[in-house]
Amino acid sequence: MISMTTIMIEPAVQERLKQHMNPGDHLILDFDDGVGRYSKVGVCSLDVSFRLLIVADDTLDSVYDTTLDSPLGKIWIKGYAANFVDEVPKLSLNKFGLIALTTATGTVDSNVAVLDHPQVVAE
C-alpha cells in the first residue's frame, strides 16, 4: 500500500458520509473506469467519473492499492488514478448540494455519487 497525500473534506460532506459508515468500513474514492469488483463497465464518455464507495472490510478489492489521508481516516484509491488527485484534493458540496471533487487545477468531478455497501458485480 502506498500512502499519498491528504484530501480535505468539508464538514458537511464528512457528516453525510458518516451517516452511511459502520465501524470497520472502508471509504473508497473510486475512479469509475470499469476496473474492480464494484464496476460493471467504465463510463463511456470523455468525462471523468468518481464515486465514493463505503465497503465492509472483507470486501475491499486489492485494485485499491493507494491511500489518501483524510479527516475520516484512510481513503483508498486506484494507484493509477492518483494523477487526478495529486494537487490539493478536496471534497465539498457544490451549490446544488452535490459532492464535488476539486483540486488546485479545478473541478475533477462535479457530482461524486455515494454508494453505501455496493453489490459486488465482478470478481
N, C-alpha and C positions, 0 to 999 in steps of 0.2 A: 504494500500500500504506500502510495506517495501522498504526502500532505502538502498542500499548495499554499493557498493564501486565505485571507479571511473575507467572507461575504457578509456584508451588512444587511440586516433585516429590520425593517421598520417595526416598531412595537405592534401596530395594528395587524401586520402580517404574522408576526410571532403568535399573537393571540388566536388568529384564525387557524394556524397550523396546530397549536397546542390542543385545540378542541377535538382534533382527529387522532392525536397521538396517545399511545398507551406506553407504559414503562417497557423498555427494551426494544421499542420500534426504531427503525432507521429512517432517515429522511434522505431521499434521492432527488437530485436535480437532474432529470433525465433529458438528454438530447434525443428527441424522438426521431430516430433515423432508421428504425426497423431492426436494430440490433438489441438483443437481450430478451429475457423471458416475459417482459411486460408489453412488448410491442409486436403487433402482427405485421405491420408494414410501415415503412418510413413515410413521412409527409411528402406528397407528390407536388411540390411547388418550389418556387425559389425562396420561399420564406423559411426562416429558422424557427423551429418549434421546440420549446422546452416544456416539461411537465414536472410538478413536484409530486413524487410518489412517497407514500408512507407505507412501509412494509415491515412485517414481522422479522425478527432476527433470523429465523430459519428459512426465509425466502429471499434473502439478499443475494442477488446474482453477482457472480465474480467479474462480469463485464464492467462493473462499477469498481474501479481499482485505484481511484484517487479521491482524496477528500479535501473539502474546504472547511475551515474553521468557521463557526457561526455562534451567535448568542444561544442557539438551541442545541449546540453540540456539533459533531461532525456531520457534514452533508456529503454524501457520496456522489461522484460523477464518473463518467467515462473519461479516462485519461486523454484520449484523443480529441475530446471536445473541450479541453481546457483552454484552448485559444479563444473561445467565446467569453470566458470569464476571468481573463488574466489581468485586467486593469480595473481595479476598484469596483468589483461586482456588488450589486445592491438589489434587494427585493423590496418593492414598495407598492402601495396602492396607487393606481392612477386615478384620474378624475371620475372614471366610471365605476370605481370600486373593484377593478380587476387587478390581479397581481402582475406587476411588470418587472422584468429583469433588465437592468441597465448596467452599463459600465462607464468608465471615463470617456469612452468614444461615442456613447449614445445608447439608444434603445436596442436591445438584443431581441426581446420578445415582449410585446405589449399585453399579452393575455396568457399567462402561465397558469394552466389548469392544475388543480389539486385532486389527486386520485388517492382515496383512502383505502388502503389494503387492496390494490387491484388484483384481479384474477391473473394467474399465470397463463399466458396464451401460447408460449413457445418454450420448448426445452432445448 
